[in-house]
């Protein structure tokens, strides 16, 4: 599950992802804090990875943009646009995997594109 929260120290919106106790791959393949935001424009920065009361969670940058699920709710995408979006998502996941990171929850609701196209 995920929620939008406020980092009160820095007064910014963040995403908090929670995972069930015993979630497969936790913490071995979990994201690491400090994933450099500049390494690729397609991945949000991870601020914290913790486990409290046996509940693993990740705090990361809140991404403002339209999800792939939102885009598909309006009907099929124009084929060139669909190819461009899937290519960008695949490149981001490839970059993450090359750095030893796993997404842990990849689905159309998790893929967002910013108004500027990132």
Jmol script that loads the backbone (N, CA, C; Angstrom):
load data "model"
ATOM      1  N   UNK A   1       0.842  -1.173   0.000  1.00  0.00           N
ATOM      2  CA  UNK A   1       0.000   0.000   0.000  1.00  0.00           C
ATOM      3  C   UNK A   1       0.885   1.234   0.000  1.00  0.00           C
ATOM      4  N   UNK A   2       0.321   2.340  -0.479  1.00  0.00           N
ATOM      5  CA  UNK A   2       1.088   3.577  -0.422  1.00  0.00           C
ATOM      6  C   UNK A   2       0.192   4.738  -0.038  1.00  0.00           C
ATOM      7  N   UNK A   3       0.839   5.735   0.558  1.00  0.00           N
ATOM      8  CA  UNK A   3       0.137   6.926   0.994  1.00  0.00           C
ATOM      9  C   UNK A   3       0.960   8.153   0.650  1.00  0.00           C
ATOM     10  N   UNK A   4       0.275   9.262   0.495  1.00  0.00           N
ATOM     11  CA  UNK A   4       0.948  10.547   0.387  1.00  0.00           C
ATOM     12  C   UNK A   4       1.042  11.095   1.810  1.00  0.00           C
ATOM     13  N   UNK A   5       2.232  11.547   2.179  1.00  0.00           N
ATOM     14  CA  UNK A   5       2.459  12.074   3.520  1.00  0.00           C
ATOM     15  C   UNK A   5       3.262  13.365   3.403  1.00  0.00           C
ATOM     16  N   UNK A   6       3.460  14.036   4.527  1.00  0.00           N
ATOM     17  CA  UNK A   6       4.254  15.264   4.555  1.00  0.00           C
ATOM     18  C   UNK A   6       5.475  15.057   5.424  1.00  0.00           C
ATOM     19  N   UNK A   7       6.644  15.318   4.843  1.00  0.00           N
ATOM     20  CA  UNK A   7       7.882  15.338   5.608  1.00  0.00           C
ATOM     21  C   UNK A   7       7.878  16.688   6.310  1.00  0.00           C
ATOM     22  N   UNK A   8       7.574  16.685   7.605  1.00  0.00           N
ATOM     23  CA  UNK A   8       7.406  17.938   8.341  1.00  0.00           C
ATOM     24  C   UNK A   8       8.713  18.688   8.535  1.00  0.00           C
ATOM     25  N   UNK A   9       9.834  17.974   8.545  1.00  0.00           N
ATOM     26  CA  UNK A   9      11.131  18.628   8.700  1.00  0.00           C
ATOM     27  C   UNK A   9      11.442  19.500   7.486  1.00  0.00           C
ATOM     28  N   UNK A  10      11.200  18.966   6.294  1.00  0.00           N
ATOM     29  CA  UNK A  10      11.518  19.693   5.065  1.00  0.00           C
ATOM     30  C   UNK A  10      10.284  20.270   4.372  1.00  0.00           C
ATOM     31  N   UNK A  11       9.115  20.077   4.960  1.00  0.00           N
ATOM     32  CA  UNK A  11       7.861  20.597   4.405  1.00  0.00           C
ATOM     33  C   UNK A  11       7.693  20.223   2.930  1.00  0.00           C
ATOM     34  N   UNK A  12       7.734  18.926   2.675  1.00  0.00           N
ATOM     35  CA  UNK A  12       7.558  18.437   1.306  1.00  0.00           C
ATOM     36  C   UNK A  12       6.685  17.195   1.329  1.00  0.00           C
ATOM     37  N   UNK A  13       6.024  16.953   0.228  1.00  0.00           N
ATOM     38  CA  UNK A  13       5.215  15.742   0.093  1.00  0.00           C
ATOM     39  C   UNK A  13       6.123  14.560  -0.200  1.00  0.00           C
ATOM     40  N   UNK A  14       5.786  13.404   0.379  1.00  0.00           N
ATOM     41  CA  UNK A  14       6.519  12.168   0.144  1.00  0.00           C
ATOM     42  C   UNK A  14       5.525  11.029  -0.057  1.00  0.00           C
ATOM     43  N   UNK A  15       6.010   9.964  -0.643  1.00  0.00           N
ATOM     44  CA  UNK A  15       5.245   8.734  -0.761  1.00  0.00           C
ATOM     45  C   UNK A  15       5.753   7.777   0.307  1.00  0.00           C
ATOM     46  N   UNK A  16       4.843   7.142   1.033  1.00  0.00           N
ATOM     47  CA  UNK A  16       5.223   6.114   2.002  1.00  0.00           C
ATOM     48  C   UNK A  16       4.629   4.798   1.498  1.00  0.00           C
ATOM     49  N   UNK A  17       5.518   3.854   1.168  1.00  0.00           N
ATOM     50  CA  UNK A  17       5.103   2.526   0.728  1.00  0.00           C
ATOM     51  C   UNK A  17       5.253   1.573   1.901  1.00  0.00           C
ATOM     52  N   UNK A  18       4.239   0.782   2.183  1.00  0.00           N
ATOM     53  CA  UNK A  18       4.339  -0.226   3.233  1.00  0.00           C
ATOM     54  C   UNK A  18       4.219  -1.604   2.598  1.00  0.00           C
ATOM     55  N   UNK A  19       4.889  -2.557   3.214  1.00  0.00           N
ATOM     56  CA  UNK A  19       4.900  -3.924   2.712  1.00  0.00           C
ATOM     57  C   UNK A  19       4.504  -4.855   3.846  1.00  0.00           C
ATOM     58  N   UNK A  20       3.865  -5.950   3.524  1.00  0.00           N
ATOM     59  CA  UNK A  20       3.449  -6.918   4.530  1.00  0.00           C
ATOM     60  C   UNK A  20       4.673  -7.550   5.184  1.00  0.00           C
ATOM     61  N   UNK A  21       4.531  -7.916   6.440  1.00  0.00           N
ATOM     62  CA  UNK A  21       5.594  -8.634   7.129  1.00  0.00           C
ATOM     63  C   UNK A  21       5.932  -9.882   6.321  1.00  0.00           C
ATOM     64  N   UNK A  22       7.213 -10.115   6.102  1.00  0.00           N
ATOM     65  CA  UNK A  22       7.639 -11.269   5.322  1.00  0.00           C
ATOM     66  C   UNK A  22       7.515 -11.092   3.829  1.00  0.00           C
ATOM     67  N   UNK A  23       7.302  -9.850   3.377  1.00  0.00           N
ATOM     68  CA  UNK A  23       7.193  -9.589   1.942  1.00  0.00           C
ATOM     69  C   UNK A  23       8.405 -10.173   1.225  1.00  0.00           C
ATOM     70  N   UNK A  24       8.200 -10.979   0.170  1.00  0.00           N
ATOM     71  CA  UNK A  24       9.333 -11.605  -0.526  1.00  0.00           C
ATOM     72  C   UNK A  24      10.309 -10.551  -1.045  1.00  0.00           C
ATOM     73  N   UNK A  25      11.572 -10.782  -0.786  1.00  0.00           N
ATOM     74  CA  UNK A  25      12.593  -9.872  -1.289  1.00  0.00           C
ATOM     75  C   UNK A  25      12.967  -8.760  -0.335  1.00  0.00           C
ATOM     76  N   UNK A  26      12.270  -8.654   0.786  1.00  0.00           N
ATOM     77  CA  UNK A  26      12.597  -7.588   1.746  1.00  0.00           C
ATOM     78  C   UNK A  26      13.595  -8.124   2.756  1.00  0.00           C
ATOM     79  N   UNK A  27      14.650  -7.479   3.141  1.00  0.00           N
ATOM     80  CA  UNK A  27      15.170  -6.226   2.622  1.00  0.00           C
ATOM     81  C   UNK A  27      16.233  -6.432   1.554  1.00  0.00           C
ATOM     82  N   UNK A  28      16.528  -7.685   1.212  1.00  0.00           N
ATOM     83  CA  UNK A  28      17.618  -7.969   0.286  1.00  0.00           C
ATOM     84  C   UNK A  28      17.510  -7.168  -1.010  1.00  0.00           C
ATOM     85  N   UNK A  29      16.328  -7.079  -1.608  1.00  0.00           N
ATOM     86  CA  UNK A  29      16.213  -6.390  -2.892  1.00  0.00           C
ATOM     87  C   UNK A  29      15.447  -5.077  -2.774  1.00  0.00           C
ATOM     88  N   UNK A  30      15.352  -4.559  -1.551  1.00  0.00           N
ATOM     89  CA  UNK A  30      14.619  -3.309  -1.358  1.00  0.00           C
ATOM     90  C   UNK A  30      15.414  -2.121  -1.861  1.00  0.00           C
ATOM     91  N   UNK A  31      14.747  -1.004  -2.158  1.00  0.00           N
ATOM     92  CA  UNK A  31      15.462   0.189  -2.573  1.00  0.00           C
ATOM     93  C   UNK A  31      16.373   0.678  -1.455  1.00  0.00           C
ATOM     94  N   UNK A  32      17.401   1.400  -1.812  1.00  0.00           N
ATOM     95  CA  UNK A  32      18.323   1.946  -0.816  1.00  0.00           C
ATOM     96  C   UNK A  32      18.128   3.452  -0.740  1.00  0.00           C
ATOM     97  N   UNK A  33      18.185   4.000   0.486  1.00  0.00           N
ATOM     98  CA  UNK A  33      18.075   5.450   0.608  1.00  0.00           C
ATOM     99  C   UNK A  33      19.192   6.119  -0.168  1.00  0.00           C
ATOM    100  N   UNK A  34      18.879   7.291  -0.679  1.00  0.00           N
ATOM    101  CA  UNK A  34      19.900   8.065  -1.355  1.00  0.00           C
ATOM    102  C   UNK A  34      20.061   7.716  -2.813  1.00  0.00           C
ATOM    103  N   UNK A  35      19.190   6.872  -3.358  1.00  0.00           N
ATOM    104  CA  UNK A  35      19.240   6.619  -4.797  1.00  0.00           C
ATOM    105  C   UNK A  35      19.297   7.974  -5.464  1.00  0.00           C
ATOM    106  N   UNK A  36      20.373   8.282  -6.164  1.00  0.00           N
ATOM    107  CA  UNK A  36      20.563   9.645  -6.661  1.00  0.00           C
ATOM    108  C   UNK A  36      19.499  10.069  -7.658  1.00  0.00           C
ATOM    109  N   UNK A  37      18.804  11.128  -7.327  1.00  0.00           N
ATOM    110  CA  UNK A  37      17.719  11.610  -8.186  1.00  0.00           C
ATOM    111  C   UNK A  37      18.232  11.963  -9.570  1.00  0.00           C
ATOM    112  N   UNK A  38      19.458  12.441  -9.671  1.00  0.00           N
ATOM    113  CA  UNK A  38      20.000  12.846 -10.964  1.00  0.00           C
ATOM    114  C   UNK A  38      20.473  11.701 -11.825  1.00  0.00           C
ATOM    115  N   UNK A  39      20.478  10.479 -11.297  1.00  0.00           N
ATOM    116  CA  UNK A  39      20.994   9.354 -12.066  1.00  0.00           C
ATOM    117  C   UNK A  39      20.100   9.017 -13.243  1.00  0.00           C
ATOM    118  N   UNK A  40      18.834   9.252 -13.104  1.00  0.00           N
ATOM    119  CA  UNK A  40      17.893   9.121 -14.200  1.00  0.00           C
ATOM    120  C   UNK A  40      16.659   9.934 -13.827  1.00  0.00           C
ATOM    121  N   UNK A  41      16.089  10.610 -14.780  1.00  0.00           N
ATOM    122  CA  UNK A  41      14.916  11.423 -14.466  1.00  0.00           C
ATOM    123  C   UNK A  41      13.685  10.560 -14.259  1.00  0.00           C
ATOM    124  N   UNK A  42      13.786   9.270 -14.539  1.00  0.00           N
ATOM    125  CA  UNK A  42      12.605   8.409 -14.482  1.00  0.00           C
ATOM    126  C   UNK A  42      12.392   7.749 -13.130  1.00  0.00           C
ATOM    127  N   UNK A  43      13.330   7.900 -12.187  1.00  0.00           N
ATOM    128  CA  UNK A  43      13.182   7.252 -10.894  1.00  0.00           C
ATOM    129  C   UNK A  43      13.123   8.283  -9.779  1.00  0.00           C
ATOM    130  N   UNK A  44      12.152   8.126  -8.871  1.00  0.00           N
ATOM    131  CA  UNK A  44      12.091   9.057  -7.733  1.00  0.00           C
ATOM    132  C   UNK A  44      13.206   8.769  -6.732  1.00  0.00           C
ATOM    133  N   UNK A  45      13.575   9.771  -5.980  1.00  0.00           N
ATOM    134  CA  UNK A  45      14.608   9.616  -4.971  1.00  0.00           C
ATOM    135  C   UNK A  45      14.042   8.893  -3.755  1.00  0.00           C
ATOM    136  N   UNK A  46      14.804   7.949  -3.208  1.00  0.00           N
ATOM    137  CA  UNK A  46      14.424   7.216  -2.000  1.00  0.00           C
ATOM    138  C   UNK A  46      15.080   7.909  -0.815  1.00  0.00           C
ATOM    139  N   UNK A  47      14.278   8.291   0.186  1.00  0.00           N
ATOM    140  CA  UNK A  47      14.783   9.012   1.349  1.00  0.00           C
ATOM    141  C   UNK A  47      15.049   8.106   2.545  1.00  0.00           C
ATOM    142  N   UNK A  48      14.246   7.046   2.696  1.00  0.00           N
ATOM    143  CA  UNK A  48      14.393   6.207   3.882  1.00  0.00           C
ATOM    144  C   UNK A  48      13.842   4.820   3.590  1.00  0.00           C
ATOM    145  N   UNK A  49      14.487   3.805   4.159  1.00  0.00           N
ATOM    146  CA  UNK A  49      14.026   2.422   4.088  1.00  0.00           C
ATOM    147  C   UNK A  49      14.150   1.875   5.497  1.00  0.00           C
ATOM    148  N   UNK A  50      13.050   1.480   6.086  1.00  0.00           N
ATOM    149  CA  UNK A  50      13.050   1.051   7.488  1.00  0.00           C
ATOM    150  C   UNK A  50      12.100  -0.119   7.686  1.00  0.00           C
ATOM    151  N   UNK A  51      12.154  -0.653   8.895  1.00  0.00           N
ATOM    152  CA  UNK A  51      11.196  -1.665   9.314  1.00  0.00           C
ATOM    153  C   UNK A  51      10.844  -1.339  10.757  1.00  0.00           C
ATOM    154  N   UNK A  52       9.597  -0.989  11.009  1.00  0.00           N
ATOM    155  CA  UNK A  52       9.131  -0.642  12.350  1.00  0.00           C
ATOM    156  C   UNK A  52       8.030  -1.612  12.746  1.00  0.00           C
ATOM    157  N   UNK A  53       8.176  -2.219  13.909  1.00  0.00           N
ATOM    158  CA  UNK A  53       7.194  -3.197  14.391  1.00  0.00           C
ATOM    159  C   UNK A  53       6.921  -4.263  13.338  1.00  0.00           C
ATOM    160  N   UNK A  54       7.986  -4.755  12.707  1.00  0.00           N
ATOM    161  CA  UNK A  54       7.917  -5.786  11.663  1.00  0.00           C
ATOM    162  C   UNK A  54       7.141  -5.346  10.430  1.00  0.00           C
ATOM    163  N   UNK A  55       6.958  -4.046  10.236  1.00  0.00           N
ATOM    164  CA  UNK A  55       6.283  -3.523   9.046  1.00  0.00           C
ATOM    165  C   UNK A  55       7.305  -2.767   8.215  1.00  0.00           C
ATOM    166  N   UNK A  56       7.769  -3.365   7.108  1.00  0.00           N
ATOM    167  CA  UNK A  56       8.738  -2.678   6.259  1.00  0.00           C
ATOM    168  C   UNK A  56       8.082  -1.514   5.522  1.00  0.00           C
ATOM    169  N   UNK A  57       8.840  -0.419   5.381  1.00  0.00           N
ATOM    170  CA  UNK A  57       8.322   0.714   4.621  1.00  0.00           C
ATOM    171  C   UNK A  57       9.454   1.474   3.939  1.00  0.00           C
ATOM    172  N   UNK A  58       9.078   2.203   2.898  1.00  0.00           N
ATOM    173  CA  UNK A  58       9.997   3.031   2.124  1.00  0.00           C
ATOM    174  C   UNK A  58       9.389   4.422   2.040  1.00  0.00           C
ATOM    175  N   UNK A  59      10.215   5.449   2.273  1.00  0.00           N
ATOM    176  CA  UNK A  59       9.789   6.837   2.105  1.00  0.00           C
ATOM    177  C   UNK A  59      10.538   7.380   0.891  1.00  0.00           C
ATOM    178  N   UNK A  60       9.802   7.903  -0.054  1.00  0.00           N
ATOM    179  CA  UNK A  60      10.415   8.370  -1.294  1.00  0.00           C
ATOM    180  C   UNK A  60       9.746   9.635  -1.801  1.00  0.00           C
ATOM    181  N   UNK A  61      10.367  10.216  -2.784  1.00  0.00           N
ATOM    182  CA  UNK A  61       9.872  11.438  -3.405  1.00  0.00           C
ATOM    183  C   UNK A  61       8.442  11.226  -3.917  1.00  0.00           C
ATOM    184  N   UNK A  62       7.577  12.216  -3.684  1.00  0.00           N
ATOM    185  CA  UNK A  62       6.216  12.181  -4.226  1.00  0.00           C
ATOM    186  C   UNK A  62       6.291  12.649  -5.672  1.00  0.00           C
ATOM    187  N   UNK A  63       5.792  11.848  -6.588  1.00  0.00           N
ATOM    188  CA  UNK A  63       5.848  12.186  -8.012  1.00  0.00           C
ATOM    189  C   UNK A  63       4.502  12.753  -8.435  1.00  0.00           C
ATOM    190  N   UNK A  64       4.531  13.961  -8.958  1.00  0.00           N
ATOM    191  CA  UNK A  64       3.321  14.596  -9.466  1.00  0.00           C
ATOM    192  C   UNK A  64       3.233  14.297 -10.956  1.00  0.00           C
ATOM    193  N   UNK A  65       2.168  13.655 -11.352  1.00  0.00           N
ATOM    194  CA  UNK A  65       2.015  13.335 -12.758  1.00  0.00           C
ATOM    195  C   UNK A  65       0.902  12.338 -12.962  1.00  0.00           C
ATOM    196  N   UNK A  66       0.661  12.032 -14.202  1.00  0.00           N
ATOM    197  CA  UNK A  66      -0.407  11.112 -14.573  1.00  0.00           C
ATOM    198  C   UNK A  66       0.147   9.691 -14.625  1.00  0.00           C
ATOM    199  N   UNK A  67      -0.595   8.754 -14.047  1.00  0.00           N
ATOM    200  CA  UNK A  67      -0.155   7.357 -14.072  1.00  0.00           C
ATOM    201  C   UNK A  67      -0.556   6.710 -15.400  1.00  0.00           C
ATOM    202  N   UNK A  68       0.105   5.617 -15.713  1.00  0.00           N
ATOM    203  CA  UNK A  68      -0.261   4.862 -16.906  1.00  0.00           C
ATOM    204  C   UNK A  68      -1.700   4.373 -16.781  1.00  0.00           C
ATOM    205  N   UNK A  69      -2.111   3.996 -15.580  1.00  0.00           N
ATOM    206  CA  UNK A  69      -3.485   3.564 -15.356  1.00  0.00           C
ATOM    207  C   UNK A  69      -4.464   4.689 -15.699  1.00  0.00           C
ATOM    208  N   UNK A  70      -4.135   5.928 -15.273  1.00  0.00           N
ATOM    209  CA  UNK A  70      -4.980   7.081 -15.608  1.00  0.00           C
ATOM    210  C   UNK A  70      -5.065   7.266 -17.123  1.00  0.00           C
ATOM    211  N   UNK A  71      -3.914   7.177 -17.782  1.00  0.00           N
ATOM    212  CA  UNK A  71      -3.886   7.358 -19.238  1.00  0.00           C
ATOM    213  C   UNK A  71      -4.738   6.316 -19.949  1.00  0.00           C
ATOM    214  N   UNK A  72      -4.683   5.079 -19.468  1.00  0.00           N
ATOM    215  CA  UNK A  72      -5.431   3.996 -20.105  1.00  0.00           C
ATOM    216  C   UNK A  72      -6.929   4.079 -19.814  1.00  0.00           C
ATOM    217  N   UNK A  73      -7.315   4.778 -18.760  1.00  0.00           N
ATOM    218  CA  UNK A  73      -8.736   4.898 -18.434  1.00  0.00           C
ATOM    219  C   UNK A  73      -9.483   5.711 -19.484  1.00  0.00           C
ATOM    220  N   UNK A  74      -8.749   6.489 -20.247  1.00  0.00           N
ATOM    221  CA  UNK A  74      -9.352   7.305 -21.309  1.00  0.00           C
ATOM    222  C   UNK A  74      -9.435   6.547 -22.630  1.00  0.00           C
ATOM    223  N   UNK A  75      -8.993   5.299 -22.653  1.00  0.00           N
ATOM    224  CA  UNK A  75      -9.011   4.492 -23.864  1.00  0.00           C
ATOM    225  C   UNK A  75      -7.597   4.143 -24.296  1.00  0.00           C
ATOM    226  N   UNK A  76      -7.484   3.395 -25.377  1.00  0.00           N
ATOM    227  CA  UNK A  76      -6.166   2.975 -25.845  1.00  0.00           C
ATOM    228  C   UNK A  76      -5.282   4.186 -26.176  1.00  0.00           C
ATOM    229  N   UNK A  77      -3.989   4.007 -25.941  1.00  0.00           N
ATOM    230  CA  UNK A  77      -3.034   5.063 -26.269  1.00  0.00           C
ATOM    231  C   UNK A  77      -2.678   4.998 -27.741  1.00  0.00           C
ATOM    232  N   UNK A  78      -2.308   6.127 -28.279  1.00  0.00           N
ATOM    233  CA  UNK A  78      -1.789   6.198 -29.638  1.00  0.00           C
ATOM    234  C   UNK A  78      -0.543   5.306 -29.680  1.00  0.00           C
ATOM    235  N   UNK A  79      -0.404   4.392 -30.646  1.00  0.00           N
ATOM    236  CA  UNK A  79       0.724   3.454 -30.649  1.00  0.00           C
ATOM    237  C   UNK A  79       2.108   4.095 -30.471  1.00  0.00           C
ATOM    238  N   UNK A  80       2.451   5.180 -31.170  1.00  0.00           N
ATOM    239  CA  UNK A  80       3.780   5.766 -30.933  1.00  0.00           C
ATOM    240  C   UNK A  80       3.961   6.260 -29.493  1.00  0.00           C
ATOM    241  N   UNK A  81       2.913   6.800 -28.902  1.00  0.00           N
ATOM    242  CA  UNK A  81       2.977   7.259 -27.511  1.00  0.00           C
ATOM    243  C   UNK A  81       3.135   6.076 -26.569  1.00  0.00           C
ATOM    244  N   UNK A  82       2.396   4.997 -26.816  1.00  0.00           N
ATOM    245  CA  UNK A  82       2.491   3.800 -25.988  1.00  0.00           C
ATOM    246  C   UNK A  82       3.906   3.220 -26.030  1.00  0.00           C
ATOM    247  N   UNK A  83       4.478   3.136 -27.217  1.00  0.00           N
ATOM    248  CA  UNK A  83       5.838   2.609 -27.364  1.00  0.00           C
ATOM    249  C   UNK A  83       6.828   3.489 -26.610  1.00  0.00           C
ATOM    250  N   UNK A  84       6.694   4.807 -26.719  1.00  0.00           N
ATOM    251  CA  UNK A  84       7.611   5.724 -26.035  1.00  0.00           C
ATOM    252  C   UNK A  84       7.515   5.571 -24.519  1.00  0.00           C
ATOM    253  N   UNK A  85       6.301   5.435 -23.994  1.00  0.00           N
ATOM    254  CA  UNK A  85       6.122   5.288 -22.550  1.00  0.00           C
ATOM    255  C   UNK A  85       6.687   3.967 -22.037  1.00  0.00           C
ATOM    256  N   UNK A  86       6.405   2.881 -22.750  1.00  0.00           N
ATOM    257  CA  UNK A  86       6.908   1.578 -22.332  1.00  0.00           C
ATOM    258  C   UNK A  86       8.435   1.547 -22.432  1.00  0.00           C
ATOM    259  N   UNK A  87       8.999   2.157 -23.457  1.00  0.00           N
ATOM    260  CA  UNK A  87      10.452   2.216 -23.596  1.00  0.00           C
ATOM    261  C   UNK A  87      11.076   2.977 -22.425  1.00  0.00           C
ATOM    262  N   UNK A  88      10.495   4.117 -22.075  1.00  0.00           N
ATOM    263  CA  UNK A  88      11.021   4.898 -20.955  1.00  0.00           C
ATOM    264  C   UNK A  88      10.942   4.113 -19.649  1.00  0.00           C
ATOM    265  N   UNK A  89       9.828   3.445 -19.412  1.00  0.00           N
ATOM    266  CA  UNK A  89       9.677   2.642 -18.200  1.00  0.00           C
ATOM    267  C   UNK A  89      10.687   1.500 -18.184  1.00  0.00           C
ATOM    268  N   UNK A  90      10.871   0.831 -19.309  1.00  0.00           N
ATOM    269  CA  UNK A  90      11.825  -0.277 -19.385  1.00  0.00           C
ATOM    270  C   UNK A  90      13.252   0.210 -19.136  1.00  0.00           C
ATOM    271  N   UNK A  91      13.601   1.375 -19.647  1.00  0.00           N
ATOM    272  CA  UNK A  91      14.933   1.929 -19.416  1.00  0.00           C
ATOM    273  C   UNK A  91      15.151   2.256 -17.938  1.00  0.00           C
ATOM    274  N   UNK A  92      14.124   2.778 -17.289  1.00  0.00           N
ATOM    275  CA  UNK A  92      14.237   3.094 -15.864  1.00  0.00           C
ATOM    276  C   UNK A  92      14.414   1.828 -15.033  1.00  0.00           C
ATOM    277  N   UNK A  93      13.632   0.792 -15.329  1.00  0.00           N
ATOM    278  CA  UNK A  93      13.749  -0.462 -14.590  1.00  0.00           C
ATOM    279  C   UNK A  93      15.103  -1.110 -14.865  1.00  0.00           C
ATOM    280  N   UNK A  94      15.582  -1.040 -16.090  1.00  0.00           N
ATOM    281  CA  UNK A  94      16.902  -1.580 -16.433  1.00  0.00           C
ATOM    282  C   UNK A  94      18.000  -0.871 -15.647  1.00  0.00           C
ATOM    283  N   UNK A  95      17.915   0.464 -15.557  1.00  0.00           N
ATOM    284  CA  UNK A  95      18.908   1.233 -14.794  1.00  0.00           C
ATOM    285  C   UNK A  95      18.869   0.849 -13.318  1.00  0.00           C
ATOM    286  N   UNK A  96      17.677   0.677 -12.782  1.00  0.00           N
ATOM    287  CA  UNK A  96      17.550   0.283 -11.377  1.00  0.00           C
ATOM    288  C   UNK A  96      18.141  -1.104 -11.150  1.00  0.00           C
ATOM    289  N   UNK A  97      17.813  -2.045 -12.018  1.00  0.00           N
ATOM    290  CA  UNK A  97      18.329  -3.403 -11.861  1.00  0.00           C
ATOM    291  C   UNK A  97      19.850  -3.436 -11.993  1.00  0.00           C
ATOM    292  N   UNK A  98      20.400  -2.624 -12.888  1.00  0.00           N
ATOM    293  CA  UNK A  98      21.858  -2.559 -13.043  1.00  0.00           C
ATOM    294  C   UNK A  98      22.521  -2.050 -11.765  1.00  0.00           C
ATOM    295  N   UNK A  99      21.801  -1.236 -10.991  1.00  0.00           N
ATOM    296  CA  UNK A  99      22.323  -0.706  -9.728  1.00  0.00           C
ATOM    297  C   UNK A  99      21.987  -1.625  -8.551  1.00  0.00           C
ATOM    298  N   UNK A 100      21.376  -2.783  -8.853  1.00  0.00           N
ATOM    299  CA  UNK A 100      21.053  -3.732  -7.787  1.00  0.00           C
ATOM    300  C   UNK A 100      19.748  -3.443  -7.076  1.00  0.00           C
ATOM    301  N   UNK A 101      18.886  -2.654  -7.693  1.00  0.00           N
ATOM    302  CA  UNK A 101      17.607  -2.292  -7.081  1.00  0.00           C
ATOM    303  C   UNK A 101      16.461  -3.017  -7.765  1.00  0.00           C
ATOM    304  N   UNK A 102      15.419  -3.294  -6.990  1.00  0.00           N
ATOM    305  CA  UNK A 102      14.205  -3.889  -7.541  1.00  0.00           C
ATOM    306  C   UNK A 102      13.046  -2.964  -7.227  1.00  0.00           C
ATOM    307  N   UNK A 103      12.095  -2.844  -8.131  1.00  0.00           N
ATOM    308  CA  UNK A 103      10.965  -1.942  -7.946  1.00  0.00           C
ATOM    309  C   UNK A 103      10.046  -2.417  -6.836  1.00  0.00           C
ATOM    310  N   UNK A 104       9.799  -3.693  -6.733  1.00  0.00           N
ATOM    311  CA  UNK A 104       8.968  -4.346  -5.725  1.00  0.00           C
ATOM    312  C   UNK A 104       7.465  -4.230  -5.974  1.00  0.00           C
ATOM    313  N   UNK A 105       7.022  -3.323  -6.823  1.00  0.00           N
ATOM    314  CA  UNK A 105       5.577  -3.154  -7.012  1.00  0.00           C
ATOM    315  C   UNK A 105       5.289  -2.484  -8.363  1.00  0.00           C
ATOM    316  N   UNK A 106       5.701  -3.088  -9.428  1.00  0.00           N
ATOM    317  CA  UNK A 106       5.571  -2.470 -10.744  1.00  0.00           C
ATOM    318  C   UNK A 106       4.229  -2.830 -11.372  1.00  0.00           C
ATOM    319  N   UNK A 107       3.382  -1.827 -11.565  1.00  0.00           N
ATOM    320  CA  UNK A 107       2.110  -2.005 -12.254  1.00  0.00           C
ATOM    321  C   UNK A 107       1.699  -0.646 -12.839  1.00  0.00           C
ATOM    322  N   UNK A 108       0.671  -0.600 -13.676  1.00  0.00           N
ATOM    323  CA  UNK A 108       0.305   0.656 -14.346  1.00  0.00           C
ATOM    324  C   UNK A 108      -0.021   1.807 -13.395  1.00  0.00           C
ATOM    325  N   UNK A 109      -0.476   1.508 -12.176  1.00  0.00           N
ATOM    326  CA  UNK A 109      -0.783   2.583 -11.221  1.00  0.00           C
ATOM    327  C   UNK A 109       0.488   3.204 -10.647  1.00  0.00           C
ATOM    328  N   UNK A 110       1.609   2.484 -10.723  1.00  0.00           N
ATOM    329  CA  UNK A 110       2.880   2.965 -10.154  1.00  0.00           C
ATOM    330  C   UNK A 110       3.724   3.741 -11.158  1.00  0.00           C
ATOM    331  N   UNK A 111       3.414   3.640 -12.405  1.00  0.00           N
ATOM    332  CA  UNK A 111       4.183   4.339 -13.430  1.00  0.00           C
ATOM    333  C   UNK A 111       3.563   5.711 -13.673  1.00  0.00           C
ATOM    334  N   UNK A 112       4.322   6.760 -13.350  1.00  0.00           N
ATOM    335  CA  UNK A 112       3.839   8.136 -13.501  1.00  0.00           C
ATOM    336  C   UNK A 112       4.748   8.921 -14.428  1.00  0.00           C
ATOM    337  N   UNK A 113       4.148   9.824 -15.168  1.00  0.00           N
ATOM    338  CA  UNK A 113       4.911  10.739 -16.014  1.00  0.00           C
ATOM    339  C   UNK A 113       4.568  12.153 -15.568  1.00  0.00           C
ATOM    340  N   UNK A 114       5.614  12.943 -15.380  1.00  0.00           N
ATOM    341  CA  UNK A 114       5.421  14.319 -14.927  1.00  0.00           C
ATOM    342  C   UNK A 114       4.910  15.173 -16.087  1.00  0.00           C
ATOM    343  N   UNK A 115       4.362  16.352 -15.767  1.00  0.00           N
ATOM    344  CA  UNK A 115       3.884  17.233 -16.849  1.00  0.00           C
ATOM    345  C   UNK A 115       4.986  17.561 -17.864  1.00  0.00           C
ATOM    346  N   UNK A 116       6.239  17.586 -17.410  1.00  0.00           N
ATOM    347  CA  UNK A 116       7.361  17.849 -18.316  1.00  0.00           C
ATOM    348  C   UNK A 116       7.828  16.633 -19.089  1.00  0.00           C
ATOM    349  N   UNK A 117       7.223  15.481 -18.832  1.00  0.00           N
ATOM    350  CA  UNK A 117       7.535  14.275 -19.590  1.00  0.00           C
ATOM    351  C   UNK A 117       8.499  13.325 -18.909  1.00  0.00           C
ATOM    352  N   UNK A 118       8.917  13.597 -17.685  1.00  0.00           N
ATOM    353  CA  UNK A 118       9.847  12.695 -16.983  1.00  0.00           C
ATOM    354  C   UNK A 118       9.135  11.527 -16.351  1.00  0.00           C
TER     355      UNK A 118
END
end "model"
wireframe off; spacefill off
backbone 0.3
color backbone group
